Amino acid sequence: MNHDSPASLSTLLADPADTPFDLHVSGGTVHVSGDIDLVTAPRLENTVRGAVTATTPVRLDLTGVEFFSSAGVTALENVLRDLPDGIEAVIAPSPRVMRTLTILGLDRSVPVVADANELVAH
């Protein structure tokens, strides 16, 4: 039987403030880096909501995201429930993020593209 050592448990319970996470808005795009989880998903939701204008949806650039939990999907679903046209597209998710978006069905609600150049064709 394998028991977690106190060191590995403390790593799992590390202070979320120690986890690098950044959101910034530029030219109608919300750029995200770091992990999207239960702690950071509310910030994602609030930032996306704040960036959407009455006439312009936002693009969500997940280039810098390696982990995107179901809490992140719920945050985006909340935005889409209240602002159905609020998110134009999700840009450049990693394979791991894409898998989460696909398994939880978000890719059926929002176009997911490899890079912003693909949006010209949409």
C-alpha positions as CSV (number, residue, x, y, z in Angstrom):
1,M,0.0,0.0,0.0
2,N,1.4,3.4,-1.0
3,H,0.9,6.3,1.4
4,D,1.4,9.9,0.3
5,S,4.2,11.5,2.2
6,P,3.6,14.8,4.0
7,A,5.7,16.6,1.4
8,S,3.6,15.4,-1.5
9,L,0.4,16.3,0.4
10,S,1.7,19.8,1.2
11,T,2.5,20.2,-2.5
12,L,-1.1,19.3,-3.4
13,L,-2.4,21.8,-0.8
14,A,-0.1,24.6,-1.8
15,D,-1.3,28.1,-1.5
16,P,-3.1,29.0,-4.7
17,A,-1.6,32.4,-4.6
18,D,1.8,30.7,-5.3
19,T,0.5,29.4,-8.6
20,P,1.3,31.6,-11.5
21,F,-1.9,32.9,-13.1
22,D,-2.5,35.9,-15.3
23,L,-5.4,37.4,-17.2
24,H,-5.2,40.5,-19.3
25,V,-7.4,42.0,-22.0
26,S,-6.0,43.5,-25.2
27,G,-7.9,44.4,-28.4
28,G,-11.0,42.3,-27.6
29,T,-9.0,39.3,-26.6
30,V,-8.7,37.9,-23.1
31,H,-5.2,36.4,-22.8
32,V,-4.9,33.7,-20.1
33,S,-1.8,32.0,-18.7
34,G,-1.6,29.5,-15.9
35,D,-4.0,26.9,-14.7
36,I,-7.8,27.4,-14.7
37,D,-9.1,25.6,-11.7
38,L,-11.6,26.1,-8.9
39,V,-9.6,29.0,-7.5
40,T,-8.9,30.8,-10.8
41,A,-12.2,30.1,-12.7
42,P,-14.2,33.0,-11.0
43,R,-11.5,35.4,-12.1
44,L,-11.7,34.1,-15.6
45,E,-15.5,34.4,-15.6
46,N,-15.4,38.0,-14.3
47,T,-12.7,39.1,-16.7
48,V,-14.5,37.6,-19.7
49,R,-17.8,39.2,-18.6
50,G,-16.1,42.6,-18.1
51,A,-14.4,42.4,-21.5
52,V,-17.6,41.8,-23.5
53,T,-19.3,44.9,-24.8
54,A,-22.8,45.3,-26.1
55,T,-21.6,45.0,-29.7
56,T,-18.3,43.1,-29.5
57,P,-17.7,39.5,-28.3
58,V,-14.3,38.6,-26.9
59,R,-11.8,36.0,-28.1
60,L,-10.4,33.8,-25.4
61,D,-6.7,33.1,-25.9
62,L,-5.7,30.0,-23.9
63,T,-2.2,29.7,-25.5
64,G,-0.6,29.9,-22.0
65,V,-3.0,27.4,-20.3
66,E,-2.0,23.8,-19.7
67,F,-4.7,22.8,-17.2
68,F,-8.4,23.7,-17.7
69,S,-10.7,22.1,-15.1
70,S,-14.4,21.6,-15.3
71,A,-14.7,24.8,-13.1
72,G,-13.3,26.7,-16.0
73,V,-15.8,25.2,-18.4
74,T,-18.6,26.1,-15.9
75,A,-17.3,29.6,-15.8
76,L,-17.5,30.0,-19.6
77,E,-20.9,28.3,-19.7
78,N,-22.1,30.9,-17.1
79,V,-20.9,33.7,-19.4
80,L,-22.6,32.1,-22.4
81,R,-25.8,31.6,-20.5
82,D,-26.1,35.3,-19.8
83,L,-24.3,36.6,-22.9
84,P,-24.9,34.0,-25.6
85,D,-22.8,35.8,-28.2
86,G,-20.2,37.0,-25.7
87,I,-17.4,34.6,-26.7
88,E,-16.4,34.7,-30.4
89,A,-13.9,31.9,-30.1
90,V,-11.3,30.0,-28.0
91,I,-7.9,30.4,-29.5
92,A,-5.0,27.9,-29.3
93,P,-5.8,25.5,-26.6
94,S,-3.2,22.9,-25.8
95,P,-4.2,19.3,-26.5
96,R,-4.9,18.8,-22.8
97,V,-7.2,21.9,-22.7
98,M,-8.8,20.8,-26.0
99,R,-9.6,17.4,-24.5
100,T,-11.4,19.1,-21.5
101,L,-13.3,21.4,-23.8
102,T,-14.3,18.5,-26.0
103,I,-15.2,16.0,-23.3
104,L,-17.4,18.6,-21.5
105,G,-19.0,19.8,-24.8
106,L,-17.9,23.5,-24.8
107,D,-16.5,23.1,-28.3
108,R,-20.1,22.7,-29.5
109,S,-21.0,26.1,-28.1
110,V,-17.9,28.1,-29.0
111,P,-15.6,27.7,-32.1
112,V,-12.2,26.5,-31.1
113,V,-9.4,27.5,-33.4
114,A,-5.6,26.8,-33.5
115,D,-4.8,30.5,-33.9
116,A,-6.4,33.9,-34.6
117,N,-5.7,33.7,-38.3
118,E,-8.4,30.9,-38.6
119,L,-11.0,33.4,-37.4
120,V,-10.8,35.4,-40.6
121,A,-12.2,32.3,-42.4
122,H,-15.2,32.0,-40.0
